[in-house]
Amino acid sequence: MHKIEHQLVETNGIQLHVASAGVGPLVIFVHGFPESWYSWRHQLPVIANAGFHAVAPDMRGYGRSDKPQAIEAYNQVEVAKDITGLISALGYESAVVVGHDWGAPTAWNCALNYPEQVSAVAALSVPFLPRPDVSPLTTMKAVFKDLFFYQLYFQDPGVAEAELERDIEVSLRKFFYIASGEYPATAFVPRPADSDLLSHIDDPKELGPWCTQTDLDYYVSQFMLGGFRGPLNYYRNHDLTWQLTASAPRTIEQPSMFLAGEKDGVIVMAAEAIENMPNYLTDLRINELIPEVGHWTQQEAPEAVNEKLIEFLHGLDSN
C-alpha cells in the first residue's frame, strides 16, 4: 500500500492541509462534520493502489488548514472554489471529486458548476438535491417548529461551540455514536426546541472497531487545534449559499455515484431526494445502500465503499 504524505497547498486564497497517496488521475476526497482528512484513511492507500492520485484535504476551518474568522467565508460557493482550486494547484486539469456528509454537497456543487474541471462525482450519505424554491432555514423552521433539530441549534454562534468544546473527546464519541449503525433507531425521541445537542445521550465509553480509541484520539487532537467554530459555520451558511446559487444548473451530466448506509438517519430525511436523483443525474452509474451501516459510511464499511469506488473509477477508464 502507498504511504500517505502530507503537505500544505495554496488554493482560493487560503492554505489547506492535504493528505495524499499514489500517482495517476486525481481523485479528491472531501470530508464532512465533525471529521477531517482522516475519515478517508481507509480509502487513500487503496485508491492509490488502484492507480490513482488520492487526495484528502482538511477542509477550511478544520485541522491544520486555514480557519477564516468570518461566518460567511464558509458558504458552499467558496468551499467549492477551494476544491476546484486544489485541482489546478496540484497540477491537474480535472479530477474526480468524492464527498461525504458536508463533503457531498460540496462534491455535487463542484460537478454542477465546474463540469470542465470535475470529470466525475461520487457522494456518500447526502444525495443530490437541486436548489429549492424556498430557503433551507425557512423549510427547517416550518418542518420542526417547536422540536429540536441540530442544524437549527447550530445557528446561534457560540452556543454549540461551548457545548462541544466542554469535553471534545466525550462530545465526539457521543456524536459519532448516535449517527452510527450501532445506535438503536428506537432511541430517537423527539425533544423540545430548547434542548441541547448531547446531554441526553449516555457516553458509550467506546465505539465499534470502525473508530478505535486511537482514531478518536486523532480526531480530538485535530479539534484541539481550532475548536468547532469553523466546522459549525458550514451550517450557518445554508441561506447565504441558497442566495448565491439562484442561477445554478439543475442537472449533472458527468458520470456519478451515490452510496449510503441503510441505517443512516440522513437517508430517512432525504428519502424523496434519493428517489428523485435519477431525474437530475443523467449518468448515475451506482446508487446503492449498504446494509447495517450508519452515517459514517466510509469508516463503518471501508471494504464495501472501496469496492464500489474502484468499480466506479475503473468504469470511467472504459468510456
JOVEN-V495990 format. One record per residue. N is the residue number from 1. PSI is psi in whole degrees, 0 to 359 (NA if undefined). Layout:
N&PSI / N&PSI
This chain:
1&147 / 2&144 / 3&140 / 4&126 / 5&160 / 6&143 / 7&164 / 8&133 / 9&133 / 10&129 / 11&134 / 12&36 / 13&5 / 14&172 / 15&132 / 16&136 / 17&131 / 18&131 / 19&138 / 20&159 / 21&146 / 22&175 / 23&152 / 24&197 / 25&145 / 26&130 / 27&120 / 28&129 / 29&124 / 30&120 / 31&174 / 32&206 / 33&139 / 34&94 / 35&214 / 36&183 / 37&331 / 38&339 / 39&344 / 40&18 / 41&331 / 42&344 / 43&319 / 44&306 / 45&327 / 46&315 / 47&325 / 48&317 / 49&338 / 50&1 / 51&24 / 52&160 / 53&101 / 54&126 / 55&133 / 56&110 / 57&154 / 58&121 / 59&160 / 60&137 / 61&351 / 62&151 / 63&232 / 64&9 / 65&163 / 66&153 / 67&80 / 68&145 / 69&322 / 70&134 / 71&316 / 72&349 / 73&352 / 74&19 / 75&157 / 76&340 / 77&315 / 78&319 / 79&320 / 80&324 / 81&328 / 82&316 / 83&314 / 84&327 / 85&329 / 86&326 / 87&306 / 88&326 / 89&331 / 90&2 / 91&22 / 92&158 / 93&334 / 94&167 / 95&161 / 96&133 / 97&129 / 98&129 / 99&152 / 100&142 / 101&233 / 102&333 / 103&338 / 104&306 / 105&328 / 106&314 / 107&313 / 108&316 / 109&324 / 110&315 / 111&321 / 112&317 / 113&348 / 114&60 / 115&336 / 116&336 / 117&334 / 118&104 / 119&336 / 120&161 / 121&142 / 122&143 / 123&144 / 124&134 / 125&312 / 126&113 / 127&166 / 128&137 / 129&118 / 130&161 / 131&126 / 132&165 / 133&335 / 134&144 / 135&146 / 136&316 / 137&326 / 138&316 / 139&314 / 140&316 / 141&325 / 142&321 / 143&316 / 144&339 / 145&253 / 146&13 / 147&154 / 148&134 / 149&126 / 150&325 / 151&332 / 152&322 / 153&327 / 154&350 / 155&328 / 156&109 / 157&134 / 158&333 / 159&302 / 160&326 / 161&313 / 162&318 / 163&311 / 164&328 / 165&354 / 166&318 / 167&95 / 168&319 / 169&313 / 170&319 / 171&312 / 172&317 / 173&316 / 174&315 / 175&315 / 176&320 / 177&311 / 178&340 / 179&0 / 180&170 / 181&349 / 182&339 / 183&125 / 184&133 / 185&330 / 186&346 / 187&348 / 188&114 / 189&130 / 190&140 / 191&158 / 192&158 / 193&334 / 194&14 / 195&162 / 196&188 / 197&315 / 198&354 / 199&338 / 200&353 / 201&127 / 202&139 / 203&120 / 204&352 / 205&324 / 206&156 / 207&178 / 208&181 / 209&345 / 210&339 / 211&90 / 212&173 / 213&325 / 214&318 / 215&313 / 216&320 / 217&322 / 218&314 / 219&316 / 220&316 / 221&325 / 222&322 / 223&343 / 224&336 / 225&324 / 226&5 / 227&201 / 228&359 / 229&306 / 230&308 / 231&319 / 232&334 / 233&339 / 234&319 / 235&335 / 236&4 / 237&15 / 238&306 / 239&325 / 240&316 / 241&316 / 242&317 / 243&323 / 244&348 / 245&29 / 246&330 / 247&16 / 248&147 / 249&166 / 250&354 / 251&148 / 252&122 / 253&338 / 254&160 / 255&138 / 256&163 / 257&142 / 258&136 / 259&138 / 260&162 / 261&140 / 262&331 / 263&11 / 264&124 / 265&333 / 266&326 / 267&322 / 268&314 / 269&332 / 270&24 / 271&318 / 272&321 / 273&320 / 274&318 / 275&325 / 276&351 / 277&317 / 278&342 / 279&339 / 280&340 / 281&104 / 282&348 / 283&55 / 284&110 / 285&330 / 286&131 / 287&90 / 288&157 / 289&143 / 290&121 / 291&145 / 292&16 / 293&141 / 294&215 / 295&332 / 296&62 / 297&302 / 298&346 / 299&322 / 300&329 / 301&62 / 302&321 / 303&314 / 304&318 / 305&314 / 306&319 / 307&315 / 308&323 / 309&316 / 310&320 / 311&315 / 312&312 / 313&316 / 314&331 / 315&333 / 316&327 / 317&333 / 318&356 / 319&NA
